[in-house]
Structures are given as C-alpha cells and as structure tokens.
Amino acid sequence: MPFLISRVNRPINREQEVSLKTRLGRAIKLVPGKSEEYLLLGFEDNCRLWLRGEDSEPIAYIEANIFGNEGHLGYDAFTAEVTMMFHEVLGVAPENVYINYTDIPDWGAGGRNFDRNRFR
C-alpha cells in the first residue's frame, strides 16, 4: 500500500486537489505492482516551508511511503511525473518539488499485518 502525503506552502483548492488525486492515482502505476486501488493520499496546504532561505516561491514536499519495493523500481518515472503534475496544477517550479521515498518493510491494514516476505 503506497501512502503519499503532499505538503505545499500555498493553498490547494478543491479542483486542484481532485486533479492531483486523479493524476497521482494514474502515476502510482509507474511503480510495479502498485495501483490506485490501495493508494492512500494526504494533502496539507499552507504549510510553513522555506527553501534556500526563502518562502516566497511555491514549494512542494512529498513523502512517498511505498511497501515492498526495495529495488525502487519505477521511482525515476514516478518522480518525473509527480514533479510535472505539481508544476502544472499548483505552479511549483520543478526545482522546488522534493520527493522523499521511504521503504515500508511491514504494513498493517484492515486489522491484519503484511510483511515484505509475503509479497515477493
């Protein structure tokens, strides 16, 4: 199960949020074995983010928590797609989009636990 949480230092209106949600649902398919069916998303806008000592430009920090992809397959394509969508939807310059990938070895959902050994 991927969990993506996006933090931006600007407001996100409903139309922008839905656009990002839809596009992230398509983009997650660039990571082998992942789909929108199990994608969990979070959006935090108006965050107090500073980059290079400034907060005047739009900035995006995205945490991509991905279960069962120790080889990081598809991350290059996913990074490119997410960077482009945050630029197109929110006006964040590509150099101001940061994505932090975290490998999740174990995950609990629906009252049960999963570990990477059961998904190889």
ChimeraX attribute file (.defattr): number of C-alpha atoms within 10 A of each C-alpha:
attribute: neighborCount
match mode: 1-to-1
recipient: residues
	/A:1	20
	/A:2	22
	/A:3	17
	/A:4	21
	/A:5	16
	/A:6	19
	/A:7	20
	/A:8	22
	/A:9	20
	/A:10	21
	/A:11	13
	/A:12	17
	/A:13	10
	/A:14	9
	/A:15	10
	/A:16	15
	/A:17	15
	/A:18	12
	/A:19	13
	/A:20	22
	/A:21	18
	/A:22	12
	/A:23	17
	/A:24	20
	/A:25	19
	/A:26	15
	/A:27	21
	/A:28	23
	/A:29	14
	/A:30	18
	/A:31	18
	/A:32	13
	/A:33	12
	/A:34	20
	/A:35	17
	/A:36	18
	/A:37	9
	/A:38	11
	/A:39	16
	/A:40	14
	/A:41	16
	/A:42	13
	/A:43	14
	/A:44	16
	/A:45	14
	/A:46	11
	/A:47	14
	/A:48	11
	/A:49	18
	/A:50	13
	/A:51	12
	/A:52	6
	/A:53	7
	/A:54	8
	/A:55	13
	/A:56	11
	/A:57	15
	/A:58	20
	/A:59	26
	/A:60	29
	/A:61	18
	/A:62	20
	/A:63	17
	/A:64	20
	/A:65	16
	/A:66	22
	/A:67	20
	/A:68	23
	/A:69	20
	/A:70	12
	/A:71	8
	/A:72	14
	/A:73	13
	/A:74	15
	/A:75	17
	/A:76	11
	/A:77	14
	/A:78	19
	/A:79	19
	/A:80	12
	/A:81	18
	/A:82	21
	/A:83	21
	/A:84	17
	/A:85	19
	/A:86	23
	/A:87	19
	/A:88	14
	/A:89	15
	/A:90	20
	/A:91	15
	/A:92	21
	/A:93	16
	/A:94	17
	/A:95	10
	/A:96	16
	/A:97	19
	/A:98	17
	/A:99	17
	/A:100	11
	/A:101	15
	/A:102	16
	/A:103	15
	/A:104	18
	/A:105	14
	/A:106	12
	/A:107	14
	/A:108	10
	/A:109	8
	/A:110	5
	/A:111	5
	/A:112	7
	/A:113	9
	/A:114	15
	/A:115	14
	/A:116	14
	/A:117	9
	/A:118	7
	/A:119	10
	/A:120	7
